[in-house]
């Protein structure tokens, strides 16, 4: 690697080399973009204007759905509906509030977060992450760092704020390069963002955006929060193994032996606090409570006469259990979190639980504002039929180019990864792309659940190398503690091998899992869409 990458904090070095120029371009273009909220507001205005122009030109498409299908007009033609008219303005004014309140991700994410907030503010999640990493043997410490980092995604910023600095300290205490520990944890938290063993707040969020996009083609289609659970669970193993190999075979050898003189802070105070006896006891009783909750949930769904099975068919498919999965996310985080808090003394009564929930809700102001404008964008796109027409024409183009096989997902994932370089918000990016690509790929035969799983790969792998990622500045600040001349180029160059190998490995797993083995990406999730 050239010195331009190793020492990017000088003006001369930043102007040298294609890689630094590429990074500078990404940062420049990302900074040119307005705030995601402003971006959605602009998109809403653009859709209103464009729908009027398209209606004036008579833009339309032949509905590919069979005659008599739900939502199909008798004449079989889909025409643009103009919002730049009296009727359009009336619809906007009367639907503005309901677009927001009926936007599925809003309620589901907030309910799930209430439970996660109890586990987070009681200290359960932090203690579990520390115990997992610090209790690992020296041979397994890299694997456990990446593994724990992936699991930390269930609790928003926990991995960034707690685990990444902790991993750097652990590596330093073992005589290893602290930046290798930081990189391993960063790879798991951010590069493995969509992988997890448990359902988290991101699952209902994405499913709530996928559902209205799918309903452009099939008005009755529903995508559940559990839609990608199986694939995300197996992805944990893949990312953990790949992250370990990249750290130990590529990143750490490249960093070389650590020189403490490079530090910008006194590392003598770099002490690691182990778990106290009270914290260990809290983890034990939280585990017992989780087991009891799990057994109770199993009693409602495992027996043939389980009360949460589908009352009409007796099956798990389309059952109250799956439809109410967000409630169980709330319960399985909230109860163990409270039990842990009672044992260690961080939660003594209901007031402490309410305070924890309130703190998390108070931090969601930006998200709620974003959802308001994203909900309008999704609704306007659906009302105008622009998304459906673009999807039909796009599907026709794919068929004309013979790009209807599994290879189409490689291009789709690559596109999502590139967009993610400048638009780092997972929900914002999916709200923009889902109304176009979900219907388009449905029309060439793929189910929304499979399309969403593919999107999550692209949305994750380039988080590591974009300065537009919201926590990138925090990671850089932690890194400069150990290497005072650390710059953006050095950090991105360190993380680039993870990004490239995660992309190749994850796409290969997706192809193997879905198209070779024919396995579903989640419970009752079809691979192909049959109208």
N, C-alpha and C positions, 0 to 999 in steps of 0.2 A: 504494500500500500504506500502511496506517495506521502511525502511530508506534508503536502497540502491538506491531507485528511487528518494526519496525526496532530497537526498544530494549526487548527483552523481559526484561531482567535485573532490573527493578524490580517490586515486588509489585503496584503500581497498574497498570502496563502489562500484566502477565501476566493481570490480571483483566478486561482490556478486549478487546472484539472476539471475534467468533465463531470466528475461526481459532485464536487463542491458547487459547480455551476447548476447542476440539476437540483441540488438541495436549495440553493438560493432561489431558483425559479419556483419550486414548490412553496417556499415560504412567502415569496412575493405574491404569487397568485392567490395563496390562501389569505394573505392579509388584504388583498383587494376585495375579497368577498365580504359582503355585509354580514352582520350578525344573523344566525339562522332564523331568528324571529322576523327580522326585517326581510330576509330572503323569502320567507313564506308569504309575507304581506305583499311583496312584489309579485310573486307567482300568482296570488289571488287576483290582483289587478290585471296581470297579463292574460289570465284565463278569461276574464270577463271581456276584455278587448278582443282577444283572438276568437272567442266564440261568436262575437258579432260579425267579424270579418269572414270566418268560415261559413257562417249561416248565409251571409250575403252571396258567397260564391257557390253555395249549394253543396258543400262537402258532405259526403255520405258514404256508406259501405253496405254491402249485402250481408245480412245477418247469417252466419254459418250454422246457427243452431237449427235443429229440425223444426218443422212446422208444428205449432201447438206447444212448444217448450215455454216454460215460465219466463216472462219478461220479453218475449218475442212479439214484435208487431205483426199484425195479420199480413201486411204487404211485404214483410221480410226485409225492409230497408231501415237502416239505422241512420238517422239524420242528426246533424248538430243542432242543439238547442241553444239559442242565443240568450246570454244573460245581459246583453247590452240592449235591453228593451224594457218596456213597462212591466211585462210579465216577469222578466228576469229580475228586475229590481225588487218587485214584490216578493219573489221567492227568496232573495238574499235577505231582505229585511225580516221576513217572518221566520226564516230558518236559521238565523245567526246563532241564537241561543241554543236551540235544539241540536244544531251541528256540534256544538261544544259539549253539551251535557250527555249526548248520546254517543260520543266518541269512545269506543270500547276501551282503549288503553288507559284512559283517565282513571276510571274507577278501579279497574283491576290492578294497576300499578300501585295506586295509593293504598288499597287494602293489603296487598302483599307486603308493602313497605312497612305497614304498621307492625306486623309480626317481626320482620327483620330488624326493625328499630329496637325492639325490646332485647333481642339477642345481642345486638351491637352495643347498646348503651349500658347493658348490664356487665359487659366485659367478656361475655361468653365467646364471641367470635375471635376476639383478639387473643384470649388465652388458648383457645383451640389451635389457632394458627401458630402461636409461639411454641406450644407443647409439641405440635407435629414436627416443626422444623428443628427445634433444639433437642428433641429427643431422638433424632435420627443418628445412625452411626456415621462415621466420617466417610465411609464408602458410599453411603446413600444420601448424604446431605444435599448434593446438587439436585438429585431426583426429587427429594422431599420439598426443597425450596420451590421448584417449578410446580410440583403437584399442589402444594398448599396455596401457591399464588393463583392457580387456576380456580381452586375452590373459593378463594376470597372474593370472587366476583359476585357471590350471592349478597354481599354487603357493601355495595357501592364503592366508596373510596377507601375501605379498610386495607386492601392490598397495597394501594399507592402510599398511604400515610403510615401504615404500620409495617407491613411485610417487606417492602423494598429496602427501607433503611435497615431493618433487622437483618436481612440477608447479607447486606454489605458488611455489617458488624460481625456476623457469624463467620464469614469467609476470612475477614481480617484476623479474628481471634484464632483461626485454624492455620494461620500463616499463608493463606491463599490471597490472591488479589481481590480486594474488596469490590472493585468494579465488575469482576466476574460474577460475584454474588448478586450485585445490583442488576446486572444484565439478565441473569437467570430468572430472578423474581419479576423483572419488568416483562420478560418474554412470556411468563405464565399469566400474569395479571392482564396484560394488554394484548399480546399476540394470541393468547388462548382465551380471549374475552367470551366467546360464545360457547366454549366447552364447559361442562359442569356435571357433577353427579346428581345435584339437586336442582329443582326448578327454582329460578330466582325471578326478580322483578323484570328482567329483560324478556322473559318468555311470554308473559301475557301482553307486554308492550308490543312486541313484533307481531304476535298473532292478531292483536286488535287492529293492526294496520293491514295485515294480509287479508283479513276477512272481507272488508268492503272492496278491496281490489279484486278478489275472486268473485264477488257478487256482481261485478260488471258483466261477467259471462254467465254465472249461475246464481240467481238471486237468493237461493236457499243455502248456499254453501257456508259452512262454519269451520273456522280453524281454531283449535283449542290451544291453550298454553302449553300442553304436553306434546304438541305436534312434532317436535324435533328431539324429544328426550333421549331415545335410544342412540341416535347418532351423536348427540352431544356427550353422552356418557362414554362411548367408545373413543371419542375424540380426546377425552381427558388422558387416556393412556397414551395415545399417539403423541400429543403435544408434550406430555411429561417426558417421554423417551427421547423425542427429537430435541427438546430443549436441553436435556441433560447431555446428549451427544454434542450438540453445537457448543455448549458451554465448555465442556472438557476437551474437545478435540479441535475446536477452532478459536473460540473467543479467548479462553484463558491462556493458551500457548502464545497467541498474538500479543496479549497484554504483557506477558513476561513476568519477571519477579517484581513484586511491588516495592517501590521506594518510598518510605514514609516521609522523606523530605518534600515530596510532591503535594503533601496534604496542606490544606488551607486552615485546618483546625487542629486543636490538640487531641490526638488520638488516644492519649493516656486515659481520657475520660470515656473512652469508647466501651463502656461496660455493658454487659448483657444481663438483664434481670431474668433469672429463671423463674419457673412457676413456684409459688409458695404452696405450703401444705393446704392452706385454705382454698387456693385456686384449684389444686388437684382434687380436693374434695368436691368443690363446686362442679368441676367437669364430670366427676363420677356420677353425681346425682342428676346432673343435666342429661347425661347419657341414659340413666335409668328412666327418667321421665320421657325421653324421646322414644325409648323402646316401648314403654307402655302406650304412648300415643300411637305408635306405628302398629302395635298389636290391635288397638281399638279400631284403627282405620282398616286394617286387614280383615277384621271381623265383619265390616260393612260391605266388603267387596269380593273377598275370596270365596266364601261359601256360595253355592248355587242360588240360595235364597237370600243373599246379602241385600240389606235394605237400600244400598246405594247402587245396585245394579239397575240396568234398564228395565223399568217395570213392564214394558210390553214384550221384550224379547228375552229377558233374563240374562243378557250378555253385558260385558263391560263396555262394548262399543256404544257410543252416544248415551252413556249412563249419567246419572246425576253426579257420580264421583268425578268423572272426567270433566263434565261441564262446570263443576264447582272446585276445580283443582286449586284455584287461587285461595279459597278458604283454607285448604289444607296446608298451603305454603304459610299462611298466617299462623295457623295453629302449631305446626311443627317447628317454627322458629320462636313463636311467642311463649309457649309453655316452658320449653327447656331454658329459654333466656331468663324468664322470671325465676325458675327454680335455681339457676346458677346465681342470680342476683341475690336471692334470699340467703343462700349458703355463704357467699363471700361478703355480704353486707352492703352491696351496691344498690339493692332494691329491697326496701323493708315493707312497703305497702302499695296499695293501688295508686297512690299519688305519684310514686316513683315511676310506675309503669306508664301512667298518663303523661308525665313529664317527658319520658323517653319518646313516646309517640309524637308528642307535640313538637319536640326538637326536630325530629325528622320531617314532619309536615312543614315546619317553618322554613326548612331548607329547600322545599319543593316549589317555591314561588316562580323561579325561572322556568321550571318544567311546565307548570300550569299555563303560564303565558305562551310558551312554545306550542303546547297542545291546542290552545285556542285558535291560533293561526293555522296550525297544521290541519286541524279539523275542518276549517273553512276551505282550505286548499283541496283536501280529499273530497269534500262534499261538492264543491264547484266542478271539479274534474268529472265526478260521476254524473252530475246533473246535465252537463253539456254534451255528454257522450263522446267527448274528444278522446278520452282514454280508450274507450272501446273501439273507436274507429282507427286510432293509431295501432292498437293491438292487432286488429284484423289485418291491416295493411302490413304491419311488421311480420305477422305470422306468414302471410302470403309471400313476403320477401324471403323469409327463412326457407320456406318450402321450395321457392324458385332456385335458391342457392344450394338446395339439398342439405341445409343445416338443421335438420330436425332430429338427428341422433344425439346420443349423450355428449358428443363433442361440443354441442351448443352451450353446455354448462361451463366448459373451460373458458369460453369467451365471456360468458355472463359473469363468472367469478372474477376474471381479470378486470372487466369493466368496473365492477363494484370495488375492487381493490384500488384501482386508479382514482375513482371518484372519492374514495375515503381519504386520499392524501390531502384533499382540500376541504372536504366536508366531513369533519371527524365525528359528528354526532350520529350514533347508530339509528336512533328513531327519526332524526331529520332526514338522513339519507334514504331510509326505507320508505318514508312517507312520500318522498319525491319519486323514487324509482318503482315502487310496488304497483301503483296504478297503471303503469305502462307495461312492465315486464311480467307481472303475474298473469294478466289476461292474455298477453302475447304467447307465453310459453304454455298456458292452458290450452290455447287453440292448436298447438302442435302436439298436444297429448300428455302434458306433464301436470301433476297435481300441485296445488299451491303449497302443500307441506314440503314437498321436495324442492320447490323453487326457493322457499324461505330458508331451508337448510343450506342451499348453495350460496345464497346471499350472505349468510352468517360467516361463511369462510372468508369471502372477500372483505367483509366488514371488519374482520379481526386481524388478518395477517399484515396489513400495512399500518396498523396503529403504532407500531414500533418505530417507524421511520418518518413520521410526519410531525413537524413542529406544530401543526394545527391541533394535535391531540391535547385535550384540556389539561392533562397533568404533565405534559412534556416539560414545562418550566420547572415543576416540582422535582422531577427526576433529575434534571440538569443541576438543580441546586444541591441535591444530595450528592451527586457525582463530584461536584467541585469541592466538596469537603475532603475528598480523598485525592483529587487531582486538580490543583488550583487553576490550571490553564485549560481546563476542559471546555470545549466549545460544542456548538450544535453539530458541526460536521463530525467531530470525534464520536459523539454519542450515537449519531445515526449510523456511522460506519461500523460501530461496534454492534449495533442491533440488526444491520442489514442481513447478515447470514441467517439469523433466526427467521426474518421475514421471507427470504427466498426459499429456505428449506421447509418452513411451515406451509408455504403456498403449494409447493410440489407435493409434499407428503399428504397434506389435507385433501387436495384435489384427487390424488391417487386413492386415498381411503374412501372418499365420496363415490368414486367410480366403482371401486371394488364392492363396497357395502350395498350400493343401490342397484347397480346394473349387472354386476357379476354374480354376487350372492343373492340378489333379489330381496334383500332385507328392508323392512320399513324403517323410515327415519324416526318414527315415534309410534306410540300405541294407536292402533287403528288408523295409521296414516298411509294412504295409498301412494304408490309411486307414480301411477299414470292417472290421467283424468279422462273419464268416460262420460260424455254429455248425456 
